[in-house]
Amino acid sequence: MRIELWSVGKVKNQESIRWMQTYQKRTRNFHPIHLEEIHIRERSTDPVYLKKIEGKRVLERLGSDDLLILWDEAGVVMSSPELAQFLEGQMLSRLRRMIFLIGGAFGFDPAVYDRALHQISLSRMTFPHDMARLMAMEQLYRAFSILHHSPYHH
């Protein structure tokens, strides 16, 4: 199964990019995670409009057999070991791709919520977008390290 971490918008902080690449490289020892940015050219201050445009871009990139998992502040709160168990369970399915998605500044369009099978919370707190991406990548790396009994988690 191919695992991808998608995020709406562009990473701006160079230090975040370096850390993302570090975790991506480390994760290759267990299972590669492919990073994708979904760029939105439209500019607006209307959250409903932006969520609709972002949602359309996400949905048109998904295949019918893709598993979409949202990183969402209202999602299920999991410990790192629980995320590892969740990840392991999903990897046993016969789906082609597992896609973890970080939305834009205003969250997700209702159509994206309808398409997603799972929602996971990084935290109930709000973080800068670049930091949320980095935290999601680190948690995926940590989950794999737990599954492979790597000392990283301790």
ABEGO torsion letter per residue (X at the ends): XBBBBBBBEBBABAAAAAAAAAAAAAAAAABBBBBBBBBBABBBABAAAAAAAAAAAAAAABBAABBBBBBBAABBBBBAAAAAAAAAAAAABABABBBBBBBBAAEBBAAAAAABABBBBABABBBBAAAAAAAAAAAAAAAAAAAAGBAAAX
